[in-house]
Amino acid sequence: MKNLSLKLRDEIFLETEKVIRKLKVPRNLYINHAIDHYNKVFKKRQLKAKLSDESKLVAGESLKVLKEFESLED
C-alpha cells in the first residue's frame, strides 16, 4: 500500500466528511473507492472512444460487404 498526501478544496473535503459520516466508513476507504470508480469510468470512456474510432475506419468496408450480401439475395 502506498501513502499519499493530497490537498482538497475545502468544499470537497467538507462534503466528503458529511458522506463518510453518513456511510460510517473510514475516509481512506471512501477515497480509495472513489478513485477506483473514477479509474473504471475513465477506462470505459477510453474503450468507447477506441471502438468508435475503429468503427469509423471499417465503416466503408462494412457497407461494401453488406451490399455484396444484398446482391446475393436478389
N, CA, C and O atoms as a CHARMM CRD file, in Angstrom:
* protein
*
  296
    1    1 MET  N      0.85000  -1.17400   0.00000 PROA 1      0.00000
    2    1 MET  CA     0.00000   0.00000   0.00000 PROA 1      0.00000
    3    1 MET  C      0.89600   1.23700   0.00000 PROA 1      0.00000
    4    1 MET  O      1.93200   1.27200   0.66400 PROA 1      0.00000
    5    2 LYS  N      0.48100   2.23500  -0.74800 PROA 2      0.00000
    6    2 LYS  CA     1.25100   3.48000  -0.87200 PROA 2      0.00000
    7    2 LYS  C      0.61800   4.57400  -0.03300 PROA 2      0.00000
    8    2 LYS  O     -0.60500   4.67200   0.06300 PROA 2      0.00000
    9    3 ASN  N      1.45100   5.38100   0.56400 PROA 3      0.00000
   10    3 ASN  CA     0.97100   6.57200   1.26400 PROA 3      0.00000
   11    3 ASN  C      0.84300   7.70500   0.26800 PROA 3      0.00000
   12    3 ASN  O      1.62500   7.81600  -0.67600 PROA 3      0.00000
   13    4 LEU  N     -0.15300   8.54300   0.49400 PROA 4      0.00000
   14    4 LEU  CA    -0.40900   9.63300  -0.42900 PROA 4      0.00000
   15    4 LEU  C     -0.82700  10.85500   0.36400 PROA 4      0.00000
   16    4 LEU  O     -1.65200  10.77600   1.27400 PROA 4      0.00000
   17    5 SER  N     -0.25300  11.96400   0.00900 PROA 5      0.00000
   18    5 SER  CA    -0.65300  13.22600   0.60700 PROA 5      0.00000
   19    5 SER  C     -1.33500  14.03100  -0.48300 PROA 5      0.00000
   20    5 SER  O     -0.81200  14.14500  -1.59200 PROA 5      0.00000
   21    6 LEU  N     -2.49900  14.59000  -0.17600 PROA 6      0.00000
   22    6 LEU  CA    -3.17700  15.37600  -1.19100 PROA 6      0.00000
   23    6 LEU  C     -3.85600  16.57900  -0.56200 PROA 6      0.00000
   24    6 LEU  O     -4.15300  16.61000   0.63200 PROA 6      0.00000
   25    7 LYS  N     -4.08400  17.55100  -1.40100 PROA 7      0.00000
   26    7 LYS  CA    -4.77900  18.76000  -0.96400 PROA 7      0.00000
   27    7 LYS  C     -6.14300  18.76900  -1.62700 PROA 7      0.00000
   28    7 LYS  O     -6.25700  18.63400  -2.84500 PROA 7      0.00000
   29    8 LEU  N     -7.17100  18.92800  -0.81800 PROA 8      0.00000
   30    8 LEU  CA    -8.53400  19.01200  -1.33400 PROA 8      0.00000
   31    8 LEU  C     -9.05400  20.41800  -1.14000 PROA 8      0.00000
   32    8 LEU  O     -8.71400  21.09400  -0.17000 PROA 8      0.00000
   33    9 ARG  N     -9.88600  20.85200  -2.07900 PROA 9      0.00000
   34    9 ARG  CA   -10.56300  22.12200  -1.86700 PROA 9      0.00000
   35    9 ARG  C    -11.46300  21.96100  -0.65100 PROA 9      0.00000
   36    9 ARG  O    -11.97900  20.87400  -0.39100 PROA 9      0.00000
   37   10 ASP  N    -11.64600  23.03100   0.08000 PROA 10     0.00000
   38   10 ASP  CA   -12.42500  22.97100   1.32100 PROA 10     0.00000
   39   10 ASP  C    -13.81600  22.39400   1.11500 PROA 10     0.00000
   40   10 ASP  O    -14.27400  21.57100   1.90800 PROA 10     0.00000
   41   11 GLU  N    -14.49500  22.82400   0.04800 PROA 11     0.00000
   42   11 GLU  CA   -15.86600  22.34500  -0.16700 PROA 11     0.00000
   43   11 GLU  C    -15.91000  20.84600  -0.46100 PROA 11     0.00000
   44   11 GLU  O    -16.85300  20.16500  -0.05700 PROA 11     0.00000
   45   12 ILE  N    -14.90200  20.33000  -1.16000 PROA 12     0.00000
   46   12 ILE  CA   -14.84500  18.89400  -1.42600 PROA 12     0.00000
   47   12 ILE  C    -14.58000  18.13500  -0.13500 PROA 12     0.00000
   48   12 ILE  O    -15.20200  17.10500   0.12500 PROA 12     0.00000
   49   13 PHE  N    -13.66300  18.64100   0.66700 PROA 13     0.00000
   50   13 PHE  CA   -13.36100  17.99500   1.95000 PROA 13     0.00000
   51   13 PHE  C    -14.58800  17.96000   2.84900 PROA 13     0.00000
   52   13 PHE  O    -14.89700  16.92400   3.43700 PROA 13     0.00000
   53   14 LEU  N    -15.28400  19.07700   2.96100 PROA 14     0.00000
   54   14 LEU  CA   -16.45500  19.13700   3.83900 PROA 14     0.00000
   55   14 LEU  C    -17.56300  18.20400   3.35800 PROA 14     0.00000
   56   14 LEU  O    -18.20800  17.53300   4.16400 PROA 14     0.00000
   57   15 GLU  N    -17.78200  18.16300   2.05500 PROA 15     0.00000
   58   15 GLU  CA   -18.79800  17.25800   1.51100 PROA 15     0.00000
   59   15 GLU  C    -18.40700  15.80200   1.74900 PROA 15     0.00000
   60   15 GLU  O    -19.25100  14.97000   2.08200 PROA 15     0.00000
   61   16 THR  N    -17.14000  15.50900   1.57800 PROA 16     0.00000
   62   16 THR  CA   -16.64000  14.15400   1.82600 PROA 16     0.00000
   63   16 THR  C    -16.84400  13.75500   3.27700 PROA 16     0.00000
   64   16 THR  O    -17.25100  12.63000   3.56800 PROA 16     0.00000
   65   17 GLU  N    -16.56200  14.66700   4.17800 PROA 17     0.00000
   66   17 GLU  CA   -16.75000  14.38300   5.60000 PROA 17     0.00000
   67   17 GLU  C    -18.21600  14.07600   5.91600 PROA 17     0.00000
   68   17 GLU  O    -18.50600  13.18300   6.71200 PROA 17     0.00000
   69   18 LYS  N    -19.12800  14.80500   5.29900 PROA 18     0.00000
   70   18 LYS  CA   -20.55600  14.53100   5.50800 PROA 18     0.00000
   71   18 LYS  C    -20.91100  13.12300   5.02800 PROA 18     0.00000
   72   18 LYS  O    -21.61400  12.37300   5.70500 PROA 18     0.00000
   73   19 VAL  N    -20.41100  12.79200   3.85100 PROA 19     0.00000
   74   19 VAL  CA   -20.73400  11.49000   3.25600 PROA 19     0.00000
   75   19 VAL  C    -20.17500  10.34900   4.10400 PROA 19     0.00000
   76   19 VAL  O    -20.88800   9.38800   4.39400 PROA 19     0.00000
   77   20 ILE  N    -18.91900  10.44600   4.49800 PROA 20     0.00000
   78   20 ILE  CA   -18.32500   9.33200   5.24900 PROA 20     0.00000
   79   20 ILE  C    -18.97700   9.16300   6.61700 PROA 20     0.00000
   80   20 ILE  O    -19.05100   8.04900   7.13500 PROA 20     0.00000
   81   21 ARG  N    -19.44700  10.25400   7.20100 PROA 21     0.00000
   82   21 ARG  CA   -20.18300  10.13200   8.47200 PROA 21     0.00000
   83   21 ARG  C    -21.49600   9.38600   8.26200 PROA 21     0.00000
   84   21 ARG  O    -21.87600   8.54000   9.07300 PROA 21     0.00000
   85   22 LYS  N    -22.18500   9.70400   7.17100 PROA 22     0.00000
   86   22 LYS  CA   -23.45200   9.01600   6.87800 PROA 22     0.00000
   87   22 LYS  C    -23.21900   7.55000   6.54500 PROA 22     0.00000
   88   22 LYS  O    -23.97700   6.68100   6.97500 PROA 22     0.00000
   89   23 LEU  N    -22.17900   7.28300   5.78500 PROA 23     0.00000
   90   23 LEU  CA   -21.88400   5.89900   5.39100 PROA 23     0.00000
   91   23 LEU  C    -21.19500   5.10600   6.50200 PROA 23     0.00000
   92   23 LEU  O    -21.19700   3.87500   6.49500 PROA 23     0.00000
   93   24 LYS  N    -20.61700   5.81900   7.43900 PROA 24     0.00000
   94   24 LYS  CA   -19.86500   5.19800   8.53600 PROA 24     0.00000
   95   24 LYS  C    -18.71700   4.33700   8.00300 PROA 24     0.00000
   96   24 LYS  O    -18.53700   3.18100   8.38700 PROA 24     0.00000
   97   25 VAL  N    -17.95700   4.95100   7.10600 PROA 25     0.00000
   98   25 VAL  CA   -16.76800   4.28600   6.55900 PROA 25     0.00000
   99   25 VAL  C    -15.55500   5.19200   6.77700 PROA 25     0.00000
  100   25 VAL  O    -15.70200   6.41200   6.85000 PROA 25     0.00000
  101   26 PRO  N    -14.37700   4.61400   6.87900 PROA 26     0.00000
  102   26 PRO  CA   -13.16900   5.43900   7.02200 PROA 26     0.00000
  103   26 PRO  C    -12.93100   6.28400   5.76100 PROA 26     0.00000
  104   26 PRO  O    -13.24300   5.86600   4.64600 PROA 26     0.00000
  105   27 ARG  N    -12.38600   7.45300   5.96600 PROA 27     0.00000
  106   27 ARG  CA   -12.09000   8.36700   4.86300 PROA 27     0.00000
  107   27 ARG  C    -11.21200   7.68300   3.81700 PROA 27     0.00000
  108   27 ARG  O    -11.45800   7.80700   2.61700 PROA 27     0.00000
  109   28 ASN  N    -10.19900   6.96800   4.26900 PROA 28     0.00000
  110   28 ASN  CA    -9.27900   6.28900   3.36200 PROA 28     0.00000
  111   28 ASN  C    -10.01900   5.30600   2.45500 PROA 28     0.00000
  112   28 ASN  O     -9.77000   5.26300   1.25000 PROA 28     0.00000
  113   29 LEU  N    -10.92400   4.52100   3.03000 PROA 29     0.00000
  114   29 LEU  CA   -11.69200   3.56000   2.24800 PROA 29     0.00000
  115   29 LEU  C    -12.56700   4.28300   1.22600 PROA 29     0.00000
  116   29 LEU  O    -12.63700   3.88000   0.06500 PROA 29     0.00000
  117   30 TYR  N    -13.22200   5.33400   1.65700 PROA 30     0.00000
  118   30 TYR  CA   -14.09200   6.10200   0.76400 PROA 30     0.00000
  119   30 TYR  C    -13.30200   6.67300  -0.41200 PROA 30     0.00000
  120   30 TYR  O    -13.74100   6.57600  -1.55700 PROA 30     0.00000
  121   31 ILE  N    -12.16100   7.25600  -0.14200 PROA 31     0.00000
  122   31 ILE  CA   -11.34200   7.85500  -1.20200 PROA 31     0.00000
  123   31 ILE  C    -10.80900   6.77100  -2.13600 PROA 31     0.00000
  124   31 ILE  O    -10.74900   6.97400  -3.34800 PROA 31     0.00000
  125   32 ASN  N    -10.41900   5.61500  -1.57800 PROA 32     0.00000
  126   32 ASN  CA    -9.96600   4.50800  -2.42200 PROA 32     0.00000
  127   32 ASN  C    -11.07500   4.05300  -3.36400 PROA 32     0.00000
  128   32 ASN  O    -10.83300   3.81700  -4.54800 PROA 32     0.00000
  129   33 HSD  N    -12.29000   3.93000  -2.83800 PROA 33     0.00000
  130   33 HSD  CA   -13.41900   3.52400  -3.68300 PROA 33     0.00000
  131   33 HSD  C    -13.71400   4.58600  -4.75100 PROA 33     0.00000
  132   33 HSD  O    -14.02100   4.25000  -5.89400 PROA 33     0.00000
  133   34 ALA  N    -13.62300   5.84300  -4.38000 PROA 34     0.00000
  134   34 ALA  CA   -13.89800   6.91800  -5.33100 PROA 34     0.00000
  135   34 ALA  C    -12.88000   6.90700  -6.47900 PROA 34     0.00000
  136   34 ALA  O    -13.25200   7.04600  -7.64400 PROA 34     0.00000
  137   35 ILE  N    -11.62900   6.74500  -6.15000 PROA 35     0.00000
  138   35 ILE  CA   -10.59000   6.72400  -7.18600 PROA 35     0.00000
  139   35 ILE  C    -10.73800   5.48100  -8.05500 PROA 35     0.00000
  140   35 ILE  O    -10.58900   5.55500  -9.27500 PROA 35     0.00000
  141   36 ASP  N    -11.02900   4.34500  -7.43700 PROA 36     0.00000
  142   36 ASP  CA   -11.24600   3.12200  -8.19500 PROA 36     0.00000
  143   36 ASP  C    -12.40900   3.29200  -9.17400 PROA 36     0.00000
  144   36 ASP  O    -12.31400   2.89100 -10.33300 PROA 36     0.00000
  145   37 HSD  N    -13.48900   3.88100  -8.70600 PROA 37     0.00000
  146   37 HSD  CA   -14.65400   4.11700  -9.56100 PROA 37     0.00000
  147   37 HSD  C    -14.28200   5.04100 -10.72400 PROA 37     0.00000
  148   37 HSD  O    -14.62300   4.75600 -11.87300 PROA 37     0.00000
  149   38 TYR  N    -13.59700   6.12500 -10.43800 PROA 38     0.00000
  150   38 TYR  CA   -13.21500   7.06100 -11.49100 PROA 38     0.00000
  151   38 TYR  C    -12.29700   6.39400 -12.50900 PROA 38     0.00000
  152   38 TYR  O    -12.41800   6.64800 -13.70700 PROA 38     0.00000
  153   39 ASN  N    -11.38000   5.54300 -12.04700 PROA 39     0.00000
  154   39 ASN  CA   -10.49200   4.82400 -12.96400 PROA 39     0.00000
  155   39 ASN  C    -11.29400   3.92800 -13.90100 PROA 39     0.00000
  156   39 ASN  O    -10.98600   3.84400 -15.09000 PROA 39     0.00000
  157   40 LYS  N    -12.31900   3.25600 -13.37700 PROA 40     0.00000
  158   40 LYS  CA   -13.15600   2.39400 -14.21100 PROA 40     0.00000
  159   40 LYS  C    -13.94200   3.21300 -15.23000 PROA 40     0.00000
  160   40 LYS  O    -14.06600   2.81200 -16.38700 PROA 40     0.00000
  161   41 VAL  N    -14.46700   4.34600 -14.81100 PROA 41     0.00000
  162   41 VAL  CA   -15.18500   5.23500 -15.73300 PROA 41     0.00000
  163   41 VAL  C    -14.24500   5.70900 -16.83700 PROA 41     0.00000
  164   41 VAL  O    -14.61700   5.72900 -18.01000 PROA 41     0.00000
  165   42 PHE  N    -13.03900   6.08600 -16.46200 PROA 42     0.00000
  166   42 PHE  CA   -12.05900   6.54900 -17.44400 PROA 42     0.00000
  167   42 PHE  C    -11.73800   5.44800 -18.45200 PROA 42     0.00000
  168   42 PHE  O    -11.68100   5.71200 -19.65300 PROA 42     0.00000
  169   43 LYS  N    -11.52700   4.21700 -17.97800 PROA 43     0.00000
  170   43 LYS  CA   -11.22000   3.10700 -18.88400 PROA 43     0.00000
  171   43 LYS  C    -12.38000   2.85200 -19.84900 PROA 43     0.00000
  172   43 LYS  O    -12.15800   2.58400 -21.03000 PROA 43     0.00000
  173   44 LYS  N    -13.60700   2.93400 -19.35100 PROA 44     0.00000
  174   44 LYS  CA   -14.76700   2.74000 -20.22500 PROA 44     0.00000
  175   44 LYS  C    -14.83600   3.82300 -21.28600 PROA 44     0.00000
  176   44 LYS  O    -15.15400   3.53700 -22.44000 PROA 44     0.00000
  177   45 ARG  N    -14.54500   5.05200 -20.91600 PROA 45     0.00000
  178   45 ARG  CA   -14.55300   6.15100 -21.89200 PROA 45     0.00000
  179   45 ARG  C    -13.47900   5.94500 -22.94500 PROA 45     0.00000
  180   45 ARG  O    -13.70700   6.19100 -24.12900 PROA 45     0.00000
  181   46 GLN  N    -12.29600   5.48800 -22.50800 PROA 46     0.00000
  182   46 GLN  CA   -11.22800   5.22000 -23.46600 PROA 46     0.00000
  183   46 GLN  C    -11.63900   4.11900 -24.44600 PROA 46     0.00000
  184   46 GLN  O    -11.42300   4.24100 -25.65200 PROA 46     0.00000
  185   47 LEU  N    -12.22400   3.05800 -23.92500 PROA 47     0.00000
  186   47 LEU  CA   -12.65300   1.95100 -24.77000 PROA 47     0.00000
  187   47 LEU  C    -13.72900   2.40500 -25.75000 PROA 47     0.00000
  188   47 LEU  O    -13.69700   2.03600 -26.92400 PROA 47     0.00000
  189   48 LYS  N    -14.67200   3.19600 -25.27600 PROA 48     0.00000
  190   48 LYS  CA   -15.73600   3.70800 -26.15200 PROA 48     0.00000
  191   48 LYS  C    -15.14500   4.53300 -27.28800 PROA 48     0.00000
  192   48 LYS  O    -15.54500   4.38500 -28.44300 PROA 48     0.00000
  193   49 ALA  N    -14.19700   5.39800 -26.96200 PROA 49     0.00000
  194   49 ALA  CA   -13.56400   6.23100 -27.98800 PROA 49     0.00000
  195   49 ALA  C    -12.79600   5.37700 -28.98200 PROA 49     0.00000
  196   49 ALA  O    -12.84500   5.62200 -30.18700 PROA 49     0.00000
  197   50 LYS  N    -12.08600   4.37400 -28.47800 PROA 50     0.00000
  198   50 LYS  CA   -11.31400   3.49200 -29.35700 PROA 50     0.00000
  199   50 LYS  C    -12.24200   2.70900 -30.28100 PROA 50     0.00000
  200   50 LYS  O    -11.97800   2.60200 -31.47900 PROA 50     0.00000
  201   51 LEU  N    -13.32600   2.16200 -29.73500 PROA 51     0.00000
  202   51 LEU  CA   -14.28200   1.42700 -30.56300 PROA 51     0.00000
  203   51 LEU  C    -14.92300   2.32500 -31.61600 PROA 51     0.00000
  204   51 LEU  O    -15.12800   1.90900 -32.75700 PROA 51     0.00000
  205   52 SER  N    -15.23600   3.54700 -31.22900 PROA 52     0.00000
  206   52 SER  CA   -15.81900   4.49600 -32.17700 PROA 52     0.00000
  207   52 SER  C    -14.84500   4.79800 -33.31000 PROA 52     0.00000
  208   52 SER  O    -15.23100   4.80500 -34.48000 PROA 52     0.00000
  209   53 ASP  N    -13.59300   5.04400 -32.96800 PROA 53     0.00000
  210   53 ASP  CA   -12.57400   5.32500 -33.98100 PROA 53     0.00000
  211   53 ASP  C    -12.39400   4.13900 -34.92600 PROA 53     0.00000
  212   53 ASP  O    -12.32500   4.30800 -36.14300 PROA 53     0.00000
  213   54 GLU  N    -12.31800   2.94500 -34.35500 PROA 54     0.00000
  214   54 GLU  CA   -12.12100   1.75800 -35.18400 PROA 54     0.00000
  215   54 GLU  C    -13.34900   1.46100 -36.03700 PROA 54     0.00000
  216   54 GLU  O    -13.22600   0.98500 -37.16600 PROA 54     0.00000
  217   55 SER  N    -14.51600   1.73700 -35.50200 PROA 55     0.00000
  218   55 SER  CA   -15.74500   1.54800 -36.26900 PROA 55     0.00000
  219   55 SER  C    -15.76600   2.46300 -37.48600 PROA 55     0.00000
  220   55 SER  O    -16.17900   2.05500 -38.57200 PROA 55     0.00000
  221   56 LYS  N    -15.32400   3.69200 -37.30100 PROA 56     0.00000
  222   56 LYS  CA   -15.26400   4.63400 -38.41900 PROA 56     0.00000
  223   56 LYS  C    -14.28600   4.16200 -39.48800 PROA 56     0.00000
  224   56 LYS  O    -14.50600   4.37600 -40.68000 PROA 56     0.00000
  225   57 LEU  N    -13.20000   3.51600 -39.05000 PROA 57     0.00000
  226   57 LEU  CA   -12.19800   3.03700 -40.00400 PROA 57     0.00000
  227   57 LEU  C    -12.74800   1.92500 -40.90000 PROA 57     0.00000
  228   57 LEU  O    -12.37100   1.83300 -42.06800 PROA 57     0.00000
  229   58 VAL  N    -13.62500   1.09100 -40.37300 PROA 58     0.00000
  230   58 VAL  CA   -14.11200  -0.05400 -41.14300 PROA 58     0.00000
  231   58 VAL  C    -15.51100   0.17100 -41.71900 PROA 58     0.00000
  232   58 VAL  O    -16.04500  -0.71200 -42.39000 PROA 58     0.00000
  233   59 ALA  N    -16.10200   1.31400 -41.47400 PROA 59     0.00000
  234   59 ALA  CA   -17.48100   1.56600 -41.91000 PROA 59     0.00000
  235   59 ALA  C    -17.63300   1.40800 -43.42200 PROA 59     0.00000
  236   59 ALA  O    -18.58000   0.76700 -43.87700 PROA 59     0.00000
  237   60 GLY  N    -16.74100   1.96700 -44.18700 PROA 60     0.00000
  238   60 GLY  CA   -16.82800   1.88700 -45.64900 PROA 60     0.00000
  239   60 GLY  C    -16.75700   0.45200 -46.14200 PROA 60     0.00000
  240   60 GLY  O    -17.53400   0.04300 -47.00500 PROA 60     0.00000
  241   61 GLU  N    -15.83100  -0.30300 -45.59500 PROA 61     0.00000
  242   61 GLU  CA   -15.68300  -1.70700 -45.99500 PROA 61     0.00000
  243   61 GLU  C    -16.90800  -2.51700 -45.57900 PROA 61     0.00000
  244   61 GLU  O    -17.33900  -3.41300 -46.30500 PROA 61     0.00000
  245   62 SER  N    -17.46300  -2.20600 -44.42000 PROA 62     0.00000
  246   62 SER  CA   -18.67400  -2.90900 -43.96000 PROA 62     0.00000
  247   62 SER  C    -19.83700  -2.66400 -44.90300 PROA 62     0.00000
  248   62 SER  O    -20.61800  -3.57800 -45.16800 PROA 62     0.00000
  249   63 LEU  N    -19.96700  -1.45500 -45.41000 PROA 63     0.00000
  250   63 LEU  CA   -21.04100  -1.15200 -46.36600 PROA 63     0.00000
  251   63 LEU  C    -20.85300  -1.93500 -47.66400 PROA 63     0.00000
  252   63 LEU  O    -21.82900  -2.40900 -48.24600 PROA 63     0.00000
  253   64 LYS  N    -19.62300  -2.07300 -48.11600 PROA 64     0.00000
  254   64 LYS  CA   -19.34900  -2.84300 -49.33500 PROA 64     0.00000
  255   64 LYS  C    -19.76300  -4.30000 -49.14200 PROA 64     0.00000
  256   64 LYS  O    -20.39400  -4.89300 -50.01700 PROA 64     0.00000
  257   65 VAL  N    -19.40900  -4.86500 -48.00800 PROA 65     0.00000
  258   65 VAL  CA   -19.76200  -6.26300 -47.72900 PROA 65     0.00000
  259   65 VAL  C    -21.27700  -6.41800 -47.65000 PROA 65     0.00000
  260   65 VAL  O    -21.82800  -7.38300 -48.17800 PROA 65     0.00000
  261   66 LEU  N    -21.95300  -5.47600 -46.99600 PROA 66     0.00000
  262   66 LEU  CA   -23.40600  -5.51700 -46.89200 PROA 66     0.00000
  263   66 LEU  C    -24.05500  -5.47900 -48.27500 PROA 66     0.00000
  264   66 LEU  O    -24.99900  -6.22400 -48.53800 PROA 66     0.00000
  265   67 LYS  N    -23.55900  -4.62200 -49.14800 PROA 67     0.00000
  266   67 LYS  CA   -24.10400  -4.53200 -50.49900 PROA 67     0.00000
  267   67 LYS  C    -23.88600  -5.84400 -51.27400 PROA 67     0.00000
  268   67 LYS  O    -24.74300  -6.26700 -52.04900 PROA 67     0.00000
  269   68 GLU  N    -22.74400  -6.46600 -51.05400 PROA 68     0.00000
  270   68 GLU  CA   -22.48000  -7.74900 -51.71900 PROA 68     0.00000
  271   68 GLU  C    -23.47400  -8.80600 -51.23900 PROA 68     0.00000
  272   68 GLU  O    -23.99100  -9.57500 -52.05000 PROA 68     0.00000
  273   69 PHE  N    -23.74600  -8.85400 -49.94400 PROA 69     0.00000
  274   69 PHE  CA   -24.71700  -9.80300 -49.41200 PROA 69     0.00000
  275   69 PHE  C    -26.11400  -9.51400 -49.95800 PROA 69     0.00000
  276   69 PHE  O    -26.85800 -10.43600 -50.29200 PROA 69     0.00000
  277   70 GLU  N    -26.46500  -8.23600 -50.04600 PROA 70     0.00000
  278   70 GLU  CA   -27.77900  -7.87800 -50.57000 PROA 70     0.00000
  279   70 GLU  C    -27.91700  -8.31600 -52.02200 PROA 70     0.00000
  280   70 GLU  O    -28.98600  -8.76300 -52.43800 PROA 70     0.00000
  281   71 SER  N    -26.85300  -8.19300 -52.78700 PROA 71     0.00000
  282   71 SER  CA   -26.91600  -8.57900 -54.19400 PROA 71     0.00000
  283   71 SER  C    -27.04700 -10.10000 -54.33400 PROA 71     0.00000
  284   71 SER  O    -27.61800 -10.57400 -55.31600 PROA 71     0.00000
  285   72 LEU  N    -26.54000 -10.85600 -53.39100 PROA 72     0.00000
  286   72 LEU  CA   -26.66300 -12.30300 -53.43100 PROA 72     0.00000
  287   72 LEU  C    -28.11000 -12.75800 -53.20100 PROA 72     0.00000
  288   72 LEU  O    -28.53300 -13.78800 -53.72700 PROA 72     0.00000
  289   73 GLU  N    -28.85300 -11.99400 -52.42300 PROA 73     0.00000
  290   73 GLU  CA   -30.23000 -12.34000 -52.13700 PROA 73     0.00000
  291   73 GLU  C    -31.14400 -12.12300 -53.34800 PROA 73     0.00000
  292   73 GLU  O    -32.18200 -12.77500 -53.46400 PROA 73     0.00000
  293   74 ASP  N    -30.76500 -11.21800 -54.24100 PROA 74     0.00000
  294   74 ASP  CA   -31.59000 -10.90000 -55.40900 PROA 74     0.00000
  295   74 ASP  C    -31.45200 -11.95300 -56.42300 PROA 74     0.00000
  296   74 ASP  O    -32.06900 -11.87100 -57.48500 PROA 74     0.00000
